[in-house]
């Protein structure tokens, strides 16, 4: 029986040793791939695919590390994430089982995933969680913290909150300088932030630092996008000297290369130099070869200004119409609403941090009060017992002396001499006793002082509790406001039907229209009455258009849902627009 037990134990140990060895090999392999991915993410993605089958037999920890690494490599390779299924698994695991650095990395790439999914509020929440984890841990990954600040800057810039974008641009530059990894991106972010805040002199100072750094490089092809960005910004600031320097640098680049915003930057530079025909060529080339909405918006505005200044009204009207269509498609009003939502969520997150800190301080203070109280009670008890012991000891000595006097049978002289000695001892004992009483009185005074201090601390604790309650009420109010602003969250089924109908997938029934009316009336109780007061009676079709405008649908989607002609819809939108944009907000 003993031999069999020993054999089973040995087999178990061999199995565990083998398992640990394999796990260690997989983790080590992933660390090697991670290092390759920092320089060549495309190659690293091909390498990690070789572990796809083997990883299924590994522990949950190893599988989640694999998922996190793959998400990281996709992000570095600029491959957009299309869903949040994988990152949710990663978050659920590492929030409970991960180290500080693993939590930081998981939160950061969760923010990146929701950024790609264009869910700005949720992306911002996870970037703030990554920031919070890192700032409370001195051993965090400083590079990820720098990237976190950079991503928050970009999100704030995208929703036109330039003040917050400026704050995080400075944080990004600060930590970059601290870890000695200041790059052109951090310099560019600070410069753009100052430019958006109309601080031209400071913006030029940061752009000059970026330009000086580029001028010292030998291979300018790596910095092409930065050169064209500087060319555009200097031209925008009407700085002919520095924009000419950037233009000369751009001529050294590969003319066939595809660079971000190349022709917009060249167009702005030619406008600054008075070469309007060259600017027109650049802008038209940009529209022809990259006709996304943002480019259409920027380029059509510039071409409208050029042709309007020239007096070519037919072309000016053409580009003005293109600019209006781009504005309608981009839904700039929605950007402002998104900026408000992001700011509210950021304020809620900030107040929540304050609330947690106050709660921690309160708990810490309460713990200290309890400790001081317990220690004080123990000290008082100990001193009381000590004084009682000393008092009993002196009383025993006095009784002993009395008995000795009673039992002495010596001569009177010896007795008197002995009595004198005993009297001296008795006086000495009385003095000691008196000194002890004085010490006891002093101790009682100290105990009274401690009691007063404890009472004052209790008052301060009650005051802190009152402040905390007020903060909690404020946060509840703010959180309620945020929830009221989310029609898509409160009326998910109705919005899903509206989306499908706006894309032409299906038509809405009369009952579904009624559900939409009810959902909007619950969020905006005065909306229907206000429209009736301002516009008088209107048809069912006009009411549908009115309600769809209220939830922010574009003209194209409204036409898909209602079948209203474009000219008729334009006329109705112009009629209702004043009420929707002024009285209902």
CORGI-V954826 format. One line per field, one symbol per residue. psi: psi as a letter, one per 20 degrees, with the letter a starting at -180 (. if undefined). burial: + if it has 24 or more other ideal C-beta (glycine too) atoms within 12 Angstrom, else -. A space follows every 10 residues. Layout:
BEGIN
psi: ???
burial: ???
END
This chain:
BEGIN
psi: ggggghgggg gggggggggh ggghgggggh hghgghhhhn hgghhhghhi jhghhhjrrh ghghhggggh gghgghjkoq pirjgghggg ghghhhirrg hhgggghghg hgghghjkmg ghghghhhgh gggghjoikr ohghgghggg ghggghhhjk mhghhgghgh gghghghhjl lorhghghgg ghghghjkmg ghghghhggg ghghhiqhni hikghhghgh ggghhhjknh ghhhghghhh iirohiqoqp kghgghghgh ghijmhghgg ggghhghgim lrgggggggh gghggghhhh jnhghghghg ghggggghhh mhhhghhhgg gggghghggg hhgggggggg hghggggggg gggggggggg gghghggggh ghghhhhghg gghhhhipka rhghggghgg ghgghggghg ggghhghghg ggghghhggh ggghghhhgh ghghhggghg hghghggghg hghhinhhgh lggghggggg hhijgrqprh hhghgggggh hhhnhjgghg hgghibqqrg ghgggghhhh jjqrhghhhh hhjpqghghh ggghgihggh ighi.
burial: ---------- ---------- --+--++-++ --++-++--- +--++-++-- +---+--+-- -+++++++++ ++++++---- +--+-++-++ +-++-----+ ++++++++++ ++++++--++ ++++++++++ ++++-----+ ++++++++++ ++++++++++ ++-+++++++ +++-++---- --++++++++ +++++++--- --++-+++++ +--+-----+ --++++++++ +++++++-+- -++-+++-++ --+-----+- ++++++++++ ++---+--++ -+++-++--- ----++++++ +++++++--- --------++ -++-++++-+ ------+++- ++++++++++ ++--+--+-- -+------+- -----+---- ------+--- ---+---+-- +--------- ---------- -+------+- -----+---- ---------- ---+--+--- +--+---+-- +---+--+-- -+--+++--- +--++-+++- ++-----+-- -++--++-++ --++--++-- +--------- -+++++++++ +++++-++++ ++-+----+- -++--++-++ ---+-
END
